[in-house]
Amino acid sequence: MDFMKIASRLFSLLLVTIVLTGCLSSTPSDGDVKAAIEISLSESGSDFMSISNFKKTNGMEVSDNVYNADVSYTLTFTKSADQVQQDLASGLRNATPMERMAAGMTLAALKMSMGGDWKTGDTRQVSNSYKLNKTEQGWRVAEG
């Protein structure tokens, strides 16, 4: 009988270990990936876009703190390209000519990557791969 008690306890300990290992997974959830992308957009000054219909289509753990995620989502513009340009211009009133030129080039590059001008409410389907780093504040899109 003592053998059965010991075996039962060991089996229970093994099950708890397996369950906890699964719970402490180092891979981000779909919600973590979406939040990291939204934070990245916000920090880059792209607060005129929102994400919906988010889906992680694939992922690969590179290491404990690095994860590659393939995603698709709908990007909705909350401001038109003209509104973004006006906001940019009003924020650059005291800027140097170089800063103005850099801002103009950034807006032009954004328009090119989005297929031209957009209006408020326009959408774009996006499929992209992101490298995520695990930080003290959670998962974040890697820069560069």
FIKOLZA-1660 file (N, C-alpha, C; in steps of 0.1 Angstrom, whole numbers, plus 5000, padded with zeros to 4 digits):
% residues 144
   i   px   py   pz ch aa at
   1 5008 4988 5000  A  M  N
   1 5000 5000 5000  A  M CA
   1 5008 5013 5000  A  M  C
   2 5019 5013 5007  A  D  N
   2 5028 5024 5007  A  D CA
   2 5033 5027 4993  A  D  C
   3 5036 5017 4985  A  F  N
   3 5041 5019 4972  A  F CA
   3 5030 5026 4963  A  F  C
   4 5018 5023 4965  A  M  N
   4 5007 5029 4958  A  M CA
   4 5005 5044 4962  A  M  C
   5 5007 5047 4974  A  K  N
   5 5006 5060 4979  A  K CA
   5 5017 5069 4973  A  K  C
   6 5029 5063 4973  A  I  N
   6 5040 5071 4968  A  I CA
   6 5038 5073 4953  A  I  C
   7 5034 5062 4945  A  A  N
   7 5032 5063 4931  A  A CA
   7 5021 5073 4928  A  A  C
   8 5011 5073 4936  A  S  N
   8 5000 5082 4934  A  S CA
   8 5004 5097 4936  A  S  C
   9 5012 5099 4946  A  R  N
   9 5017 5113 4948  A  R CA
   9 5027 5117 4937  A  R  C
  10 5036 5108 4933  A  L  N
  10 5045 5112 4922  A  L CA
  10 5037 5115 4909  A  L  C
  11 5027 5107 4907  A  F  N
  11 5019 5109 4895  A  F CA
  11 5012 5123 4896  A  F  C
  12 5007 5126 4907  A  S  N
  12 5000 5139 4909  A  S CA
  12 5010 5150 4908  A  S  C
  13 5022 5149 4913  A  L  N
  13 5032 5159 4912  A  L CA
  13 5036 5161 4897  A  L  C
  14 5037 5150 4890  A  L  N
  14 5040 5150 4876  A  L CA
  14 5029 5158 4868  A  L  C
  15 5017 5155 4871  A  L  N
  15 5006 5162 4864  A  L CA
  15 5006 5177 4867  A  L  C
  16 5008 5181 4880  A  V  N
  16 5009 5195 4883  A  V CA
  16 5021 5202 4876  A  V  C
  17 5032 5195 4875  A  T  N
  17 5044 5201 4868  A  T CA
  17 5040 5203 4853  A  T  C
  18 5034 5193 4847  A  I  N
  18 5030 5194 4833  A  I CA
  18 5021 5206 4831  A  I  C
  19 5010 5207 4839  A  V  N
  19 5001 5218 4838  A  V CA
  19 5007 5232 4840  A  V  C
  20 5016 5233 4850  A  L  N
  20 5022 5246 4853  A  L CA
  20 5032 5249 4842  A  L  C
  21 5039 5240 4836  A  T  N
  21 5048 5242 4825  A  T CA
  21 5040 5248 4813  A  T  C
  22 5028 5243 4811  A  G  N
  22 5020 5248 4800  A  G CA
  22 5015 5262 4803  A  G  C
  23 5012 5265 4816  A  C  N
  23 5007 5278 4820  A  C CA
  23 5018 5289 4819  A  C  C
  24 5030 5285 4821  A  L  N
  24 5041 5294 4822  A  L CA
  24 5048 5295 4809  A  L  C
  25 5041 5292 4798  A  S  N
  25 5047 5292 4785  A  S CA
  25 5053 5306 4782  A  S  C
  26 5064 5306 4775  A  S  N
  26 5071 5318 4772  A  S CA
  26 5066 5324 4758  A  S  C
  27 5056 5318 4752  A  T  N
  27 5051 5324 4740  A  T CA
  27 5040 5334 4742  A  T  C
  28 5039 5344 4735  A  P  N
  28 5028 5354 4737  A  P CA
  28 5015 5349 4732  A  P  C
  29 5004 5353 4738  A  S  N
  29 4991 5349 4733  A  S CA
  29 4987 5358 4721  A  S  C
  30 4977 5355 4714  A  D  N
  30 4972 5363 4703  A  D CA
  30 4970 5378 4708  A  D  C
  31 4964 5379 4720  A  G  N
  31 4961 5392 4725  A  G CA
  31 4974 5400 4728  A  G  C
  32 4984 5393 4733  A  D  N
  32 4997 5399 4736  A  D CA
  32 5003 5404 4723  A  D  C
  33 5002 5397 4712  A  V  N
  33 5008 5401 4699  A  V CA
  33 5000 5413 4694  A  V  C
  34 4987 5413 4694  A  K  N
  34 4979 5424 4690  A  K CA
  34 4982 5437 4698  A  K  C
  35 4983 5435 4711  A  A  N
  35 4986 5447 4720  A  A CA
  35 5000 5452 4717  A  A  C
  36 5010 5444 4714  A  A  N
  36 5023 5448 4711  A  A CA
  36 5023 5456 4698  A  A  C
  37 5015 5452 4688  A  I  N
  37 5015 5459 4675  A  I CA
  37 5008 5472 4677  A  I  C
  38 4997 5472 4685  A  E  N
  38 4990 5485 4688  A  E CA
  38 4999 5495 4695  A  E  C
  39 5006 5490 4704  A  I  N
  39 5016 5499 4712  A  I CA
  39 5026 5505 4702  A  I  C
  40 5031 5496 4693  A  S  N
  40 5041 5500 4684  A  S CA
  40 5035 5511 4674  A  S  C
  41 5023 5509 4670  A  L  N
  41 5017 5520 4661  A  L CA
  41 5015 5533 4669  A  L  C
  42 5011 5532 4681  A  S  N
  42 5009 5544 4689  A  S CA
  42 5022 5551 4692  A  S  C
  43 5032 5544 4695  A  E  N
  43 5045 5550 4698  A  E CA
  43 5051 5556 4686  A  E  C
  44 5048 5551 4674  A  S  N
  44 5054 5557 4662  A  S CA
  44 5046 5569 4657  A  S  C
  45 5036 5573 4664  A  G  N
  45 5028 5584 4660  A  G CA
  45 5016 5581 4650  A  G  C
  46 5014 5568 4649  A  S  N
  46 5003 5564 4640  A  S CA
  46 4990 5562 4647  A  S  C
  47 4986 5573 4655  A  D  N
  47 4974 5572 4663  A  D CA
  47 4961 5574 4654  A  D  C
  48 4963 5575 4641  A  F  N
  48 4952 5577 4632  A  F CA
  48 4948 5564 4625  A  F  C
  49 4952 5553 4631  A  M  N
  49 4949 5540 4626  A  M CA
  49 4944 5531 4637  A  M  C
  50 4935 5522 4634  A  S  N
  50 4931 5512 4644  A  S CA
  50 4931 5498 4638  A  S  C
  51 4933 5488 4646  A  I  N
  51 4933 5474 4642  A  I CA
  51 4921 5467 4645  A  I  C
  52 4916 5459 4636  A  S  N
  52 4904 5450 4638  A  S CA
  52 4906 5437 4631  A  S  C
  53 4898 5427 4633  A  N  N
  53 4898 5414 4626  A  N CA
  53 4912 5408 4627  A  N  C
  54 4918 5409 4639  A  F  N
  54 4932 5405 4641  A  F CA
  54 4933 5390 4641  A  F  C
  55 4943 5384 4635  A  K  N
  55 4945 5369 4635  A  K CA
  55 4960 5366 4634  A  K  C
  56 4964 5359 4644  A  K  N
  56 4978 5354 4643  A  K CA
  56 4978 5341 4634  A  K  C
  57 4985 5342 4623  A  T  N
  57 4984 5331 4613  A  T CA
  57 4995 5320 4615  A  T  C
  58 5006 5324 4622  A  N  N
  58 5017 5315 4625  A  N CA
  58 5026 5322 4635  A  N  C
  59 5034 5314 4641  A  G  N
  59 5043 5319 4651  A  G CA
  59 5054 5309 4654  A  G  C
  60 5066 5315 4658  A  M  N
  60 5077 5306 4661  A  M CA
  60 5085 5312 4673  A  M  C
  61 5087 5304 4683  A  E  N
  61 5095 5309 4694  A  E CA
  61 5110 5307 4690  A  E  C
  62 5117 5319 4690  A  V  N
  62 5131 5319 4687  A  V CA
  62 5139 5316 4699  A  V  C
  63 5135 5322 4710  A  S  N
  63 5142 5319 4723  A  S CA
  63 5132 5322 4734  A  S  C
  64 5136 5322 4747  A  D  N
  64 5126 5325 4758  A  D CA
  64 5121 5339 4757  A  D  C
  65 5128 5348 4751  A  N  N
  65 5124 5362 4751  A  N CA
  65 5122 5368 4737  A  N  C
  66 5122 5359 4727  A  V  N
  66 5120 5364 4713  A  V CA
  66 5110 5355 4706  A  V  C
  67 5101 5361 4699  A  Y  N
  67 5090 5353 4692  A  Y CA
  67 5087 5360 4679  A  Y  C
  68 5087 5352 4668  A  N  N
  68 5083 5357 4655  A  N CA
  68 5068 5354 4653  A  N  C
  69 5060 5364 4649  A  A  N
  69 5046 5362 4647  A  A CA
  69 5042 5367 4633  A  A  C
  70 5035 5358 4626  A  D  N
  70 5029 5362 4613  A  D CA
  70 5014 5365 4616  A  D  C
  71 5010 5377 4612  A  V  N
  71 4996 5381 4615  A  V CA
  71 4989 5387 4603  A  V  C
  72 4976 5388 4604  A  S  N
  72 4968 5395 4594  A  S CA
  72 4957 5403 4602  A  S  C
  73 4954 5414 4597  A  Y  N
  73 4944 5423 4603  A  Y CA
  73 4939 5433 4594  A  Y  C
  74 4928 5440 4598  A  T  N
  74 4923 5451 4590  A  T CA
  74 4927 5464 4597  A  T  C
  75 4933 5473 4589  A  L  N
  75 4938 5486 4594  A  L CA
  75 4927 5496 4590  A  L  C
  76 4921 5503 4599  A  T  N
  76 4911 5513 4596  A  T CA
  76 4917 5527 4599  A  T  C
  77 4915 5536 4590  A  F  N
  77 4920 5550 4592  A  F CA
  77 4910 5558 4600  A  F  C
  78 4914 5564 4611  A  T  N
  78 4905 5572 4619  A  T CA
  78 4906 5587 4615  A  T  C
  79 4916 5590 4607  A  K  N
  79 4917 5604 4601  A  K CA
  79 4921 5602 4586  A  K  C
  80 4918 5612 4578  A  S  N
  80 4921 5611 4564  A  S CA
  80 4936 5615 4563  A  S  C
  81 4942 5612 4551  A  A  N
  81 4956 5616 4548  A  A CA
  81 4957 5631 4549  A  A  C
  82 4947 5639 4544  A  D  N
  82 4947 5653 4545  A  D CA
  82 4948 5658 4559  A  D  C
  83 4939 5652 4568  A  Q  N
  83 4939 5656 4582  A  Q CA
  83 4953 5653 4589  A  Q  C
  84 4959 5641 4585  A  V  N
  84 4972 5638 4591  A  V CA
  84 4982 5648 4586  A  V  C
  85 4981 5652 4574  A  Q  N
  85 4991 5662 4568  A  Q CA
  85 4989 5676 4575  A  Q  C
  86 4976 5680 4577  A  Q  N
  86 4974 5692 4584  A  Q CA
  86 4979 5692 4599  A  Q  C
  87 4976 5681 4606  A  D  N
  87 4981 5679 4619  A  D CA
  87 4997 5680 4620  A  D  C
  88 5003 5673 4610  A  L  N
  88 5017 5673 4609  A  L CA
  88 5022 5687 4607  A  L  C
  89 5016 5695 4598  A  A  N
  89 5021 5708 4594  A  A CA
  89 5019 5717 4607  A  A  C
  90 5008 5716 4614  A  S  N
  90 5006 5725 4625  A  S CA
  90 5016 5722 4636  A  S  C
  91 5020 5710 4637  A  G  N
  91 5030 5706 4647  A  G CA
  91 5044 5710 4644  A  G  C
  92 5046 5714 4631  A  L  N
  92 5060 5717 4626  A  L CA
  92 5062 5732 4624  A  L  C
  93 5053 5740 4629  A  R  N
  93 5054 5755 4627  A  R CA
  93 5068 5760 4631  A  R  C
  94 5073 5755 4642  A  N  N
  94 5086 5760 4647  A  N CA
  94 5098 5750 4644  A  N  C
  95 5095 5741 4635  A  A  N
  95 5105 5731 4632  A  A CA
  95 5115 5737 4622  A  A  C
  96 5127 5730 4622  A  T  N
  96 5137 5734 4612  A  T CA
  96 5133 5729 4598  A  T  C
  97 5139 5735 4588  A  P  N
  97 5136 5730 4574  A  P CA
  97 5139 5715 4573  A  P  C
  98 5150 5710 4579  A  M  N
  98 5153 5696 4579  A  M CA
  98 5142 5687 4585  A  M  C
  99 5137 5692 4596  A  E  N
  99 5126 5684 4603  A  E CA
  99 5114 5684 4595  A  E  C
 100 5111 5695 4588  A  R  N
 100 5099 5696 4579  A  R CA
 100 5101 5686 4567  A  R  C
 101 5113 5686 4562  A  M  N
 101 5115 5677 4550  A  M CA
 101 5114 5663 4555  A  M  C
 102 5120 5659 4566  A  A  N
 102 5119 5646 4571  A  A CA
 102 5104 5641 4574  A  A  C
 103 5097 5650 4579  A  A  N
 103 5082 5647 4582  A  A CA
 103 5075 5645 4569  A  A  C
 104 5078 5654 4559  A  G  N
 104 5071 5652 4546  A  G CA
 104 5075 5639 4539  A  G  C
 105 5088 5636 4540  A  M  N
 105 5092 5623 4534  A  M CA
 105 5086 5611 4541  A  M  C
 106 5084 5612 4554  A  T  N
 106 5078 5601 4562  A  T CA
 106 5063 5600 4557  A  T  C
 107 5056 5611 4556  A  L  N
 107 5042 5610 4552  A  L CA
 107 5041 5605 4537  A  L  C
 108 5050 5609 4529  A  A  N
 108 5050 5604 4515  A  A CA
 108 5053 5589 4515  A  A  C
 109 5062 5584 4523  A  A  N
 109 5065 5570 4524  A  A CA
 109 5053 5562 4529  A  A  C
 110 5046 5568 4539  A  L  N
 110 5034 5561 4544  A  L CA
 110 5023 5560 4533  A  L  C
 111 5021 5571 4526  A  K  N
 111 5011 5571 4515  A  K CA
 111 5015 5560 4505  A  K  C
 112 5028 5559 4501  A  M  N
 112 5032 5549 4492  A  M CA
 112 5029 5535 4497  A  M  C
 113 5032 5533 4510  A  S  N
 113 5030 5519 4515  A  S CA
 113 5016 5516 4517  A  S  C
 114 5007 5526 4518  A  M  N
 114 4993 5524 4520  A  M CA
 114 4985 5524 4506  A  M  C
 115 4992 5526 4495  A  G  N
 115 4986 5526 4482  A  G CA
 115 4980 5539 4479  A  G  C
 116 4985 5550 4484  A  G  N
 116 4981 5563 4481  A  G CA
 116 4973 5570 4492  A  G  C
 117 4966 5580 4489  A  D  N
 117 4958 5587 4499  A  D CA
 117 4947 5579 4504  A  D  C
 118 4942 5582 4516  A  W  N
 118 4931 5575 4522  A  W CA
 118 4921 5585 4529  A  W  C
 119 4909 5581 4531  A  K  N
 119 4899 5589 4537  A  K CA
 119 4896 5583 4551  A  K  C
 120 4890 5591 4559  A  T  N
 120 4885 5586 4572  A  T CA
 120 4876 5574 4570  A  T  C
 121 4879 5563 4577  A  G  N
 121 4870 5551 4575  A  G CA
 121 4875 5541 4565  A  G  C
 122 4885 5545 4556  A  D  N
 122 4890 5536 4547  A  D CA
 122 4898 5525 4554  A  D  C
 123 4898 5513 4548  A  T  N
 123 4905 5502 4554  A  T CA
 123 4915 5496 4545  A  T  C
 124 4925 5489 4550  A  R  N
 124 4935 5481 4543  A  R CA
 124 4937 5468 4550  A  R  C
 125 4938 5457 4542  A  Q  N
 125 4941 5444 4547  A  Q CA
 125 4956 5443 4548  A  Q  C
 126 4961 5439 4560  A  V  N
 126 4975 5438 4562  A  V CA
 126 4979 5424 4566  A  V  C
 127 4989 5419 4560  A  S  N
 127 4996 5406 4564  A  S CA
 127 5010 5410 4566  A  S  C
 128 5016 5407 4578  A  N  N
 128 5029 5411 4581  A  N CA
 128 5035 5401 4591  A  N  C
 129 5048 5401 4592  A  S  N
 129 5056 5394 4602  A  S CA
 129 5062 5403 4612  A  S  C
 130 5061 5400 4624  A  Y  N
 130 5067 5409 4635  A  Y CA
 130 5076 5400 4644  A  Y  C
 131 5087 5407 4648  A  K  N
 131 5096 5401 4658  A  K CA
 131 5093 5407 4671  A  K  C
 132 5089 5399 4681  A  L  N
 132 5086 5405 4694  A  L CA
 132 5096 5401 4704  A  L  C
 133 5099 5411 4713  A  N  N
 133 5108 5408 4724  A  N CA
 133 5100 5409 4737  A  N  C
 134 5103 5400 4746  A  K  N
 134 5097 5400 4759  A  K CA
 134 5104 5410 4768  A  K  C
 135 5097 5419 4774  A  T  N
 135 5103 5430 4782  A  T CA
 135 5097 5429 4796  A  T  C
 136 5101 5438 4805  A  E  N
 136 5095 5438 4819  A  E CA
 136 5081 5442 4818  A  E  C
 137 5077 5450 4807  A  Q  N
 137 5063 5455 4806  A  Q CA
 137 5055 5446 4797  A  Q  C
 138 5060 5434 4793  A  G  N
 138 5053 5425 4784  A  G CA
 138 5060 5424 4771  A  G  C
 139 5052 5419 4761  A  W  N
 139 5058 5417 4747  A  W CA
 139 5057 5430 4740  A  W  C
 140 5068 5433 4732  A  R  N
 140 5069 5445 4724  A  R CA
 140 5075 5442 4711  A  R  C
 141 5070 5449 4701  A  V  N
 141 5076 5448 4687  A  V CA
 141 5090 5452 4687  A  V  C
 142 5099 5444 4682  A  A  N
 142 5113 5448 4681  A  A CA
 142 5115 5459 4671  A  A  C
 143 5124 5468 4675  A  E  N
 143 5127 5479 4666  A  E CA
 143 5137 5475 4656  A  E  C
 144 5136 5481 4644  A  G  N
 144 5146 5479 4634  A  G CA
 144 5143 5467 4626  A  G  C
% end
